[in-house]
């Protein structure tokens, strides 16, 4: 958190669909995968209403729509980091393109 306060530049990577590709020897084995890499600027969300909105997005992802109530003391101790994307790239390796 201290580093984020000093430098807002961030990068993240998400990989999925990993699959080992076996070959005749271990040295020739490889991996199939799909990945996304993003670069942007990060900032801490301080506003309670904006924190609640961000938590709603997360809660709805896991539990579906509904009334998600957050006690003020929980929002006070929750850190929400907003990332404004500047670039986003994707890679597919080893899979047939659709």
N, C-alpha and C positions, 0 to 999 in steps of 0.2 A: 504494500500500500504506500509505503514511503517512496519507493521508486516511481510509482505511478504519479504521485504528487509532483515529482521533479521532472518527469518525462512522459508525455501523453502518447507517444508513438508506440503502437502495439502491433503484434502479428499473432494470428492463431491458425491452427491447422486441424482439420477434421478428416480422419481416415475411416473407411468402412469397406465391407465386402472383401476382407482379406481372405485369400485362399492360396495355400501352398501349391506350387507347381513343381512336382517331383520329376527329376530327370535321372539318367543312369548313374550319376555320382552326386554326392552331396554338394560339391563345388559348382555344379551346374544348375542346382535348384533355384527357384525364384518365387516371386509372389505376384498374385493378381491383386489389384486394389483400386479403389476410387478415392480421390481426395479433393479437398477444397482448402485453399490458403487465402486468408484475407489480411489486408493491412489497413490501418486506420488510426483514429485518434480516440483515446479513452478518457472518460471523465467520471468522477464520482457523482452519483445522484444524491442530492441533499434534501430535496423537497419531498415531504411525506406523501403527498398525493401522487407524485410521479413514482415513488418507491412502491406504493400500493398497486399502481397500474402495471408496473414491471412484474411484481409478484403475481398479479392476476394472470398474466400471460403464462408464466411458469406453471401455476396451479391448474389452469385450464388445460394445459398440455397433458398433465398427468391425471387429473381427476375430472375433466370435462367442465362445461360451463356451470356456474353456480355462484352463490353469494359467498365470497371469501372475505371474512372479516379479520383484520389484523389489529391487535391491541397496539396502541401508540408506543408502548415500551419495546415491543418487538420490532417495529419499524425503526426505532431509534438505534437499535443495536445491529440492524441488518445493513450490510454494505451492498449496494447495487452499482455495478460498473456499466456505463453505457459506452458502446463502441460505435463511432460514426465511420462506416466503411469508406475507404478511398479507392481500393482496388480489390478485386476478387478473381481468383483463377481456379480452374478445376482441371483435374487430370484423371484419365482412365488408363490403367496399364494392365494388359493381358486379357481384357474382355473385348468381345466383338462390339463394335459401335452399332447403336440402334438406328 
